[in-house]
Amino acid sequence: MPTRVHEFNWPDRAVVGTIGLPGARTFYLQVRSGTQVVSIALEKQQSALLADKIDEILDQLATVQGNPFSVPTTTPPELVDNDQLEAVQEHFRTGTMSLGWDPSTAQIVIEAYPLTDVEADDNDDLADEDGAHESEKLLLRIPVGTARAFAQRTREVVGAGRPLCPLCGYPIDPDGHLCTLPED
């Protein structure tokens, strides 16, 4: 079966957002171009790592002598997007992701692939039995300013979850917390 590629080269919108309450949130990478909207589920850790790695690439590019790519060191205010996610219809749950740089278009490139049976540890409810999800892919290209804004928003979304216990570092649930201090 050929791979169905959800490709966005200069999207109108690319954001990470959540649905649900802290402690039970589902993270989504949502991309829109015109009327085409694609939403893929992510883990919180994937979201945080994606933001960190995007900033690393942009920070490294900003140090290039003469900065030919006009990489902003901070988020351009006009690119800040604090709106809620649009209606979410999950296309797939993300497994593997890759991140790169395309100097020919001065864009960050994000590729996301569905969670496979191996990655899901045989968790049958995460993938269709017929393997339909295995033949999809999200290919997203965003310019440097949008990428900087994307990373900032993603960090804010990740940070808006449950507070961390100052003693053990685990999240504190609204109904209480049993602290598990590490042993010395």
C-alpha positions in Angstrom: 0.0 0.0 0.0 1.5 3.4 -0.9 2.2 5.8 1.9 -0.3 8.6 2.3 1.7 11.8 2.9 0.0 14.7 4.7 2.3 17.4 3.3 2.3 21.1 4.4 4.9 23.3 2.9 3.9 26.8 4.1 0.9 26.1 6.4 -1.5 28.7 7.6 -1.1 27.2 11.1 1.1 24.7 12.9 0.7 24.3 16.7 0.8 21.8 19.5 -2.2 21.9 21.8 -4.0 19.6 24.2 -7.4 18.2 25.0 -8.3 17.3 28.5 -7.4 18.2 32.0 -3.8 18.2 33.4 -2.9 14.6 34.2 -5.3 13.3 31.5 -4.3 15.5 28.6 -3.8 14.3 25.0 -1.3 16.3 23.1 -1.8 17.0 19.4 0.3 18.5 16.6 -2.2 20.2 14.4 -1.5 21.7 11.0 -3.9 23.6 8.8 -3.5 24.9 5.2 -6.7 26.3 3.8 -9.5 23.8 4.6 -7.1 20.9 5.1 -6.5 20.1 8.8 -4.4 17.3 10.1 -4.1 16.4 13.8 -1.7 13.8 15.1 -1.4 12.7 18.7 1.9 13.0 20.5 3.2 12.2 23.9 4.0 15.0 26.2 7.7 14.1 26.1 7.7 14.1 22.3 6.2 17.5 22.3 8.8 18.9 24.8 11.7 17.3 22.9 10.4 18.6 19.6 10.4 22.2 20.9 13.9 21.8 22.4 15.4 20.4 19.2 13.7 23.1 17.0 15.3 25.8 19.2 18.6 24.0 19.1 18.6 24.0 15.3 17.5 27.7 15.1 20.1 28.7 17.8 22.8 27.0 15.8 21.7 28.6 12.5 21.7 32.0 14.2 25.4 31.7 15.0 26.2 31.2 11.3 28.5 34.1 10.2 26.2 36.7 8.6 23.0 34.7 9.5 21.9 34.3 5.8 18.6 32.7 6.9 17.5 35.7 9.1 16.8 33.4 12.1 15.2 35.3 14.9 16.7 34.8 18.3 13.3 35.4 20.0 9.7 34.7 19.0 8.3 37.4 16.6 5.2 38.8 18.4 3.2 38.7 15.2 3.6 35.0 14.9 2.4 34.1 18.5 -0.6 31.8 18.3 -2.4 31.2 21.6 -5.7 30.0 20.1 -7.3 26.7 20.9 -7.0 23.7 18.6 -9.5 23.5 15.9 -11.9 20.5 15.8 -9.6 17.5 16.3 -10.0 14.4 14.3 -6.9 12.2 15.1 -5.2 10.9 12.0 -2.7 8.8 13.9 -0.7 8.5 17.1 2.9 9.4 16.5 5.7 7.0 17.0 8.9 8.0 15.3 9.7 11.6 14.4 12.5 13.3 12.5 13.6 16.9 12.4 15.8 18.6 9.9 16.7 21.8 8.1 16.1 22.6 4.4 18.6 25.4 3.5 17.1 25.8 0.0 13.8 27.1 1.5 15.1 28.2 4.9 12.6 25.9 6.6 12.5 23.5 9.5 11.3 20.1 8.3 9.3 17.8 10.7 8.4 14.3 9.7 6.1 12.2 11.9 5.3 8.5 11.4 2.5 6.5 13.1 3.2 4.4 16.1 4.0 0.8 14.9 3.0 -2.4 16.6 6.6 -2.8 17.8 6.7 0.6 19.4 3.3 0.0 21.0 4.5 -3.2 22.6 1.7 -5.2 21.0 -1.0 -2.7 22.3 -3.6 -3.6 19.7 -5.8 -0.6 20.4 -3.2 1.9 19.2 -3.2 0.8 15.6 -5.7 -0.6 13.2 -5.7 -4.4 12.8 -5.3 -4.0 9.0 -2.2 -1.8 9.5 -3.8 1.2 7.8 -2.0 3.7 10.0 1.4 2.3 9.1 1.1 3.9 5.6 0.7 7.5 6.7 3.2 10.2 7.3 3.1 13.9 8.2 5.6 16.1 6.4 5.7 19.7 7.7 7.9 22.5 6.5 7.8 25.8 8.5 9.8 29.0 8.1 12.2 30.0 10.9 10.0 32.6 12.5 7.0 30.3 12.6 9.3 27.5 14.0 10.5 29.8 16.8 6.9 30.6 17.7 5.9 26.9 17.4 8.6 25.9 19.9 7.7 28.7 22.4 4.0 27.7 22.3 4.8 24.0 22.7 7.0 24.7 25.8 4.1 26.7 27.3 1.6 24.0 26.6 3.8 21.3 28.1 4.5 23.5 31.1 0.8 24.1 31.7 0.3 20.6 33.2 0.3 19.5 36.7 2.9 21.1 39.0 6.0 19.0 39.9 6.7 17.9 43.5 9.8 19.8 44.7 11.0 16.7 46.6 10.6 13.9 44.2 10.0 15.6 40.8 6.9 13.7 40.0 3.6 15.4 39.0 1.2 16.3 41.8 -2.4 15.2 41.2 -5.3 17.5 42.2 -6.5 14.8 44.6 -3.2 14.3 46.3 0.4 13.1 45.9 2.3 10.2 47.5 5.9 11.4 47.4 8.5 8.8 46.5 11.8 10.3 47.5 14.8 8.7 45.8 17.0 6.7 48.1 20.5 7.9 48.9 
